[in-house]
């Protein structure tokens, strides 16, 4: 079995980084498309608007681009999070200033958003060095909220979750918006009731440039990359394009849990006349990661808080038996135009995920060795999951009477092949059963077809008041054709369709040019997961879909010296499905009804001399209706506080995030105490240090300055005896970043 190589590359000069980055292109398969990302922030003043007719599912604030400017101009530029004055639901916008100056060079979108109110997340292997383990928004877990890339909903169709390490890297992310609400009828996706994380990519630079970058840090971590912008090509009608390539290599904080990641991203924006723009984007990632399932308290006490995997080939925890090889691609073609008075946007897309995974039968040591080939042989599992989504989003808008009418829809079909076998690692991966056909745990082909259409009217009741009402019709159809169905081991061929109409209503009032208020009411819905088909006869076990009624009010203020937003929410949740992890398998159960409610706020205040003070806080409750007990992994509060500095060429921040008490499982056990982590960052921009060099930036970032290494989450349970497994906060880490623009 392939394992992670311990060899390391020597330190590289900036010029060599460029060559290395380009060499990554040659190393990747020729039949894969280059990776890209979408619309970037405005490079001039802070403005409020949308990303176009297609845009994302939410209206977003376009924050200033930072790499070609020095110093923040307004409090809005400095604010780590803020809400837009046009928001109709609670939101936190995180711009590229925070992403570039504060977030780690290895960060996933999940690491970026954890600063926001009501959001909690820690990567136990270090920032971006492992898939997110427990990203929570108001207590909603992965699979219960929507994630989009440039307005396209994406994820695994079996349970609506996302793999945070498998797609986009921070060097290509312009901003991330955390919408803490279901949105209006125009908000598309499978799990919108828990909110939407909108990841928006950068635009090409209108100026020709080459941007090499390099980072080195704790855990033997390195990032090398280069970005090339064509600039505006007037001879081709104003074409702009860029390509970036990155290589990430790290041993990780957890023992023997290394990660190697290569990513390519490309984007082309082509004007076609005065009213039409065609955009092509593509993202390609290749990933090798050694995967830990967590550690028991006994292992933490014996080996330390960073115990992950072992180096013993005779153990099921050997890192050479526990790893993933993953390749992904994500492409779209976006046409925006104006036709007969209608604003028209059509986005055709596809994305694919190819996963080959291996793991010991019980990496935490409770199941003894032994296979059909020998009593000391090491048992394990080999899995495969390959899926592809193909879809299209159409949006139409037109002035009609005292407002605008919005029409549109989304169609997506994802096909998925899922296989898993019991194997013998000591015998070259031979099937571990007699007969060998008994070694097949699952052999399944499934599909999910989504069809959503909407109609919405935005009524300008007065010059200050907008009233927007609409309805979205959703249709989900699942199919499963399995030779060996998961859990039952029997063949099955079954399909089922769920439909629902989801109304929404929101009011937005502009109290002044700097102050707005809103109220929202909306219905939410989530089709049952694929696991509901893991029975002998699913038709005899009809599962009622999850549904919500969301009610929210809030207000936002945005001026040069102050950004402020506050809100309150109440969510009535019916048929709440919860999950717990047993070994390598995720099991689901119905927790009945639940009530989510809380208060949230965030603010940034300029205090002079380039300094600003930032803070956010939330009081949250997520409890079962019947027992009034807390739902798993739902913090009772969150808070953040810090100081920011931007003046001249200097930028710095000191930010602390606190996450309150949670419970790892149902029944309010185990209790997990609150924790806090503090991050420090400082950077300096050298403008025109050389004749051909536009700028160069040097940054130092320290994550978890206080070196908190406590247990923060329940990872699951061992498959043999049901012993709890835990995640700990990774120790203090430091990184040095260097970048330049030629």
Secondary structure, DSSP 8 states (H G I E B T S, - for coil): -------------HHHHHHHHHHHHHHS-TTS----------SSS-EEE-STTT--SS-EEE----TT--S--SHHHH-SSB--TT-SS-EEEE-HHHHHHTS-TT--HHHHHTTSTTEE---TTSTTSS--S--EETTB-TTSSEEEETTEE---TTT----TTSS--GGGEEEEEEE-S---TT--SS-GGG-EEEEEE----SS-EEEEEEEEETTTEEEEEEEEE---BGGGTSBEEEEEEEEEEE--SSTT--EEEEEEEEEEEEE-SSS-EEEEEEEEEEEEEE----B-HHHHHHH-TT---BS-TTSTTBGGGSEEEEEEEEEEEEEEEEETTEEEEEEEEEEEEEEEEEEETTTTS-S---BTTBTT--EEEEEEEEEEEEEEEEEEEEE-SSEEEEEEEEEEEEEEEEEEEEEEGGGTTEE-SSSGGGGEEEEEEEEEEEEEEEEEEEEE-SSSEEEEEEEEEEEEEEEEEEEE-TTT-S-EEEEEEEEEEEEEEEEEEEEETTEEEEEEEEEEEE---GGGG-SS-GGGS----EEEEEEEEEEEEE-SSEEEEEEEEEEEEEEEEEEEEETTEEEEEEEEEEEEEEEEEEEEEEEETTEEEEEEEEEEEEEETTT--B-TT--SEEEEEEEEEEETTEEEEEEEEEE--EEEEGGGEEEE--EEEEEEEEEEEEEEEETTEEEEEEEEEEESTT----EEEEEEE-TTT--EEEEE----EEEEEEEEE-
